[in-house]
Amino acid sequence: GDVIHRMLTATQYIAPLMANFNPSFSRNSTVQYLDNGTVFVVQWDKVYLQGKEDMGSFTFQAALHRSGRIVFGYKEIPVPVLQISASQHPVKAGLSDAFMVLNPSPDVPESRRRTIYEYHRVELDTSRISSLSAVEFTPLPTCLQHQSCETCLSSELTFNCSWCHVLQRCC
């Protein structure tokens, strides 16, 4: 993609395994997804690394649950992830989020400067990714999980929850 796409994919991702995969190498290679309303699953099945097809095929998936849980499942990881070259594409696994702000450029008033702010990242230790393994992320509790004023105000979360009568939400 263009520069913006590359900048955002470097900072906004849910990646069970990000590398230079080539899903078009084999007719047996697929990237499929399923959404049943409770869980959204993306599966990379029998995908190969570009130019390193002799390493073998990789099969893994990411499952995003409505509850906020995220599960990365690794069925086939034919080589240690640390052996995958990052020269053509970053190699990483984990979660990251960011946002972009368009600011007027001080040099050219009619143009805008894009600034990306990454505010959270969870990186997996890629040396621990192996065949027949999984990683589960569970969301931390927040004020938003409380549905009534009573449960909101009696919450024992570390951040002081308060009830907003206008929004009828705990925040």
C-alpha positions in Angstrom: 0.0 0.0 0.0 0.9 3.7 0.1 2.9 5.3 2.8 -0.1 5.9 5.1 -1.0 2.2 4.9 2.5 1.1 5.7 2.7 3.6 8.6 -0.6 2.4 10.1 0.1 -1.3 9.7 3.3 -0.8 11.6 1.3 0.6 14.5 -2.3 -0.8 14.2 -2.6 -4.5 14.1 -3.9 -7.7 15.6 -1.2 -10.1 14.5 -0.8 -13.8 15.5 2.2 -13.8 13.2 3.2 -10.9 10.9 5.8 -11.8 8.2 6.3 -11.8 4.5 3.8 -14.5 3.7 2.8 -15.3 0.1 -0.7 -16.8 0.1 -0.6 -17.1 -3.7 2.4 -19.5 -3.8 0.3 -22.6 -3.6 -3.3 -23.6 -4.6 -3.6 -25.1 -1.1 -2.8 -21.8 0.6 -5.8 -19.8 1.9 -6.7 -17.0 4.1 -10.2 -17.4 5.3 -12.5 -15.8 7.8 -15.7 -16.7 9.7 -18.0 -14.5 11.7 -20.8 -16.1 13.6 -21.8 -13.0 15.6 -20.0 -14.3 18.7 -16.5 -14.8 17.4 -14.7 -13.5 14.3 -11.9 -15.8 13.2 -9.2 -15.3 10.5 -7.1 -18.3 9.5 -4.0 -18.5 7.5 -3.9 -22.1 6.2 -0.8 -23.6 4.6 0.8 -20.2 3.8 4.5 -19.9 2.8 7.1 -17.2 3.3 7.9 -15.3 0.1 11.2 -16.7 -1.3 11.5 -19.2 1.6 9.0 -21.8 0.5 11.4 -24.6 1.4 10.9 -23.7 5.1 7.4 -25.3 4.9 3.9 -24.0 5.3 2.4 -22.2 8.3 -1.1 -22.6 9.6 -2.4 -20.2 12.4 -5.4 -18.1 13.3 -6.7 -15.2 15.3 -10.1 -15.4 17.0 -11.7 -12.2 18.3 -14.5 -12.9 20.7 -17.4 -10.5 21.4 -16.4 -10.6 25.1 -13.1 -8.9 24.1 -11.0 -12.1 24.5 -8.5 -12.6 21.7 -7.0 -16.0 21.0 -4.0 -16.7 18.7 -3.8 -20.4 17.7 -0.8 -21.9 16.1 -1.3 -25.3 14.3 1.8 -25.5 12.1 4.9 -23.4 12.7 7.6 -25.3 10.7 10.6 -23.3 11.9 11.4 -21.1 14.9 10.0 -17.7 14.3 13.3 -16.1 15.3 14.7 -17.7 12.0 12.3 -15.7 9.8 14.1 -12.8 8.1 12.7 -9.3 8.7 14.7 -7.8 5.8 11.7 -7.6 3.5 8.9 -7.3 6.0 8.6 -6.9 9.8 8.2 -10.1 11.8 6.1 -9.6 14.9 3.2 -11.1 16.9 0.9 -9.2 19.2 -1.5 -6.3 19.4 -1.0 -2.6 18.7 -3.2 0.4 18.4 -2.7 4.0 17.3 -4.5 7.0 15.8 -3.6 9.5 13.1 -4.0 13.3 13.4 -3.9 15.6 10.4 -2.2 18.9 11.3 -1.6 21.9 9.1 2.0 21.9 7.9 3.9 25.0 9.1 5.8 25.2 5.8 2.9 24.9 3.4 -0.3 26.2 4.9 -2.6 24.4 2.4 -1.1 21.0 3.1 -1.5 18.7 6.1 1.1 16.8 8.1 0.1 13.3 9.2 1.2 12.3 12.7 0.6 8.8 14.0 0.4 8.3 17.8 0.8 4.7 19.0 -0.7 4.5 22.4 -0.6 0.8 23.2 1.3 -2.3 22.2 1.6 -5.8 23.5 4.4 -7.8 21.9 4.6 -11.5 22.1 7.9 -13.3 22.7 8.2 -14.9 19.2 10.7 -17.5 20.5 7.7 -19.0 22.3 5.5 -19.4 19.3 5.5 -23.1 18.2 3.2 -25.7 16.6 0.2 -26.7 18.6 0.3 -23.7 20.9 -2.0 -20.8 21.7 -2.0 -17.4 23.4 -5.0 -15.9 25.0 -5.5 -12.2 25.7 -8.3 -11.3 28.2 -9.5 -7.8 28.5 -9.0 -5.9 31.8 -12.1 -4.7 33.6 -13.3 -1.2 32.9 -16.0 1.1 34.1 -18.0 0.6 30.9 -18.8 -3.0 31.9 -21.2 -1.8 34.5 -24.8 -1.5 33.3 -26.5 0.3 36.2 -25.7 3.2 38.5 -25.7 1.0 41.5 -23.0 -1.4 40.1 -21.0 1.5 38.7 -20.8 3.4 42.0 -20.1 0.2 44.1 -17.3 -0.9 41.7 -14.0 -1.7 43.3 -12.0 -1.1 40.2 -8.8 0.9 40.7 -10.1 3.8 38.6 -12.9 5.8 40.1 -16.0 4.9 38.2 -18.9 7.4 38.2 -22.3 7.3 36.7 -23.2 9.7 33.9 -26.9 10.4 34.0 -27.0 12.1 30.6 -25.4 9.1 28.8 -26.9 6.5 31.2 -23.4 4.9 31.3 -20.7 4.2 33.8 -17.5 6.1 33.0 
